[in-house]
Amino acid sequence: MDLQSFREKEIPSFEKEMLDYIGKDLTKKEQIHEAMSYSLAAGGKRIRPLLLLATIHSLGGNQKKGYAVSAALEFIHTYSLIHDDLPAMDDDDLRRGKPTNHIVYGEDIAILAGDALLTQAFEIIAASDAEPEKKVKLILALAKSAGPDGMILGQMADIQGEEKELSLEELQFIHKNKTGELLKFPIYAACVIAEALPEIEEQLMEYAEHLGLAYQIRDDILDVVGHVEELGKNTGMDEEHNKSTYPGLLTLEGAKAALNQELAAAKDKLKNVEQISKNSDKPVQINLLVEMIDLLVID
Amino acid sequence: MDLQSFREKEIPSFEKEMLDYIGKDLTKKEQIHEAMSYSLAAGGKRIRPLLLLATIHSLGGNQKKGYAVSAALEFIHTYSLIHDDLPAMDDDDLRRGKPTNHIVYGEDIAILAGDALLTQAFEIIAASDAEPEKKVKLILALAKSAGPDGMILGQMADIQGEEKELSLEELQFIHKNKTGELLKFPIYAACVIAEALPEIEEQLMEYAEHLGLAYQIRDDILDVVGHVEELGKNTGMDEEHNKSTYPGLLTLEGAKAALNQELAAAKDKLKNVEQISKNSDKPVQINLLVEMIDLLVID
């Protein structure tokens, strides 16, 4: 199966299950649930769930077993966007082509909706039907990835780096934490759920590292060359906020070269996975994960 | 042992362990950790940890086993205060006798510090050394109590009820969720950790329900009759915010009567616990829990 078919088959049924966590009976919903649903349903590329489900499938597991954790992950990703968009933070009024949460519901409810998504993420994993040992591993990893030594540390560094010229090293520190951690988590979670061999997990985590970096470089490039309609968010925001970016530090061509380098490194790790899996009794099909790399290529 | 000695023995050693979760080496701390520590260390009565530890001790368990969950609970309580105090929410500049988090660190960092405390709370439980089954139960219960069908639902109702005359029923709905859920959780957590008999747990949960209600009525009364120095926060804030309160709805005398009624009901539940425990091989010492009630009495 190719990634396109996999995505078309899995993502709509995953999305339905994800929104059901907020409450199946819409008439009984309180406004807090409405505000949570609004941002969750606002779309986005579901890149993290897709990565998680595709990795489980690649490892020979049943991707349905990844729905709950993917939902939790998307809850956390969505909360971080709602809080990031607040006037006291990035002050964005457009996200995924729609008015941001605080524009629709007000700042107070947007803060609470973010808090609620973050809190319920852990409830979803705890209430899922995996073995307790696996649930504890997943909760621990998700909290670390999203917490004050992961995503939030990156957000802090991002705030502190505004209006300041950053070195490439500082920029990478921000991205490694701010977006990289939550892009590595789906690969880790898939390895836990599908019980990957440790040596396969190791290669996949390195794949995830390169993919995460590539994702961020690409985001910076698109902020320069992309269009509002394509991205569903305002472009040129980095420059408006005087944020340091890869194109700013490396030139646009240099950023594209760095992107290609990360994508090539990610591909190498998958070749290692293929090699290791050939000599084991747990075959791994890497094609979906190769296609995840191709998704990030910019012509 | 009486509650005073228990508190003096346990709370300082608990507080040390709690602050250590943020990082033992202060020189390595980032500003996000500093902002988290600031509000965590700002004191407060540690009523929830005290309740949790005292209940474990009463059930014959080792209260040290409750430190991690108590820390998680205090992390969540503290995050909720930081976010509640934000300009977009209650806009308070004084908390526990000190400037609120956003006054010291700015709104953006205060939002992130709250998010970080909330996230790390689940990490602390997941990383603790209880059995995986117990950890999953505790995480599930904590997320439910603090989430969009618990504390956050109460905060929403509170926001929606501002500038509006509430009925006693509506006021109770707010408090049951906004503060009641996180006051019931420590009793539940203690029962899980110390493996209480189900019939004991049932009575203790009703005790917790009455205690939580009493706690809120008392808070409303103190807002009318208390002093800034005693409370460490501004008084008269409820009236300034036009919030409905028990004294407002029931008169001051009526609120005191309602408080006494809840305290008496809580005491009755402990008598039931004593009765049940006499006929079992797991003795329960109720004296610390009786003293928790006496703490809430207003002369």
Interface residues (C-beta under 8 A of the other chain):
Chain A: I22 E30 Q31 I32 H33 M36 Y79 H83 L86 A88 M89 G106 E107 D108 I109 I111 L112 G114 D115 A116 L118 T119 Q120 F122 E123 A126 A127 P132 E133 K135 V136 I139 L140 A143 K144 A146 G147 P148 I152 L153 Q155 M156 I159 Q160
Chain B: I22 E30 Q31 I32 H33 M36 Y79 H83 L86 A88 M89 G106 E107 D108 I109 I111 L112 G114 D115 A116 L118 T119 Q120 F122 E123 A126 A127 P132 E133 K135 V136 I139 L140 A143 K144 A146 G147 P148 I152 L153 Q155 M156 I159 Q160
